[in-house]
Amino acid sequence: MTNTAKARWQELDRAHHLHPFTDFHDLAERGTRVITGAHHIYIRDADAREYLDGMSGLWCCNLGYSRGEIIDAVARQLRELPFYNNFFQCAHPPSIELARVLAELAPAHMNHVFFTNSGSEGNDTVVRMVRRYWDLREKPSKRWIISRANAYHGSTIAGASLGGMGFMHRQFDVLPWVTHIRQPYWYGEGAGMSREEFGLEAARALEAKIGELGADNVAAFIAEPIQGAGGVIIPPETYWPEVRRILAKYDILLAMDEVICGFGRTGKWFGATHYGLEPDLITFAKGVTNGYQPLGGVLVGERVARVLTTGGGEFGHGFTYSGHPASCAAGLATLAILRAENVLDHVERVAAPHLARRWAGLAEHPLVGEARTLGLFGALELVKDKRTRERFQPSGRAGMVCRQASLDHGLVMRATGDSMIIAPPLICTTAEIDLLVERAHKALDQAERELRGV
Ligand code: PXG
């Protein structure tokens, strides 16, 4: 692409396009990075520079960018039946077939699925289902939903209320029956405690909140198995078993937001399986179609499904594109590849152990306070002083500097505050993981020179 073509894209973009989650002033100053193509695990920008995509698009292109089978399946479906709805006692083969496959892959007690177009709509659906469930069980006082600080559950009003992002909450009115407890972020908040102790303490914040609200008023707890956008927060091993105990004790539903964890990121089909949990609801999106088509939804466990399907009356909820045939075709093709190529096995036996070993080496770097991984998630905590965990000031600058350094070295690595995060495609080979880590290392060196002025 010529420089004039790139300049024209940038100019038109600035003139007309309001981007999601973007400071428009900053964007106008720095200019848009225009991405023009991609193959395998690499993206290409308008300057024809290639980057190893350490973020799988936006946590979704788990099989990379070159899966012709998914593209062909979508095209075939568009020719066969480009649209029909799933309302009013209708359905079509792709939505029916995808529901069957998802029920097969989900934990054994989950046999039903509701389709949406995104993770945010999935979490709105969770809210609607939870409310309907307790109403049908004649416990209408159970209305509060407990979530966690620094969670991300999407950007509709319900999704953003459930999420625990303060900067989002300040821009609208959070729904009044949503409340947040602390997150299980040991490195950031557990100084002076062992991981295990801290995990228990963070879980017990849930019990304290239930006590404060009254168990008869609490409908559900919603959480990501591992927080993604919040900075790849991997809870201590003590956390989830304690949460499970508390929810069972007080008869409160567990809704797991698996929009990022689902479909192999941890090496299992779901984060719930990784942690041995039996959630009542699972929100999914992103990786279900490898990001090639918009699709999300909610997997529903027997306990809720039985009440919804036998309780009588209409569930007044749905979207025109709930179970769109082309999206479902993309989902079927994606899940077929994940199965046929034993991708989860590759993650569990090859890629994740290799990433864990190589990523741990980055902890030696003077800028890195902690290097953690689970499955194909990775995070680095950038610190000024490794011993005291002191951060650079102003907060967030180190992350931005390292993010730019990473791009300079041909790697897409995200910054969340001063944590650097990766979630590379699940199909990464060990050599590609080596390349990713090598580039991350160079980025850290460059960021250190800049941050310490040496
Ligand atoms: N839940 C989780 C756990 C997510 O990560 C959503 C819900 C919402 O999905 P939709 O499809 O409505 O976007 C997400 C989305 C980031 C980032 O900064 C992460 C997401 C979206 C945008 C940015 O890492 N995750």
Boltz pocket constraint, residues with backbone or C-beta under 6 A from the ligand:
constraints:
  - pocket:
      binder: B
      contacts: [[A, 58], [A, 117], [A, 118], [A, 119], [A, 120], [A, 121], [A, 123], [A, 152], [A, 153], [A, 154], [A, 155], [A, 224], [A, 228], [A, 229], [A, 257], [A, 258], [A, 259], [A, 260], [A, 285], [A, 286], [A, 296]]
      max_distance: 6.0
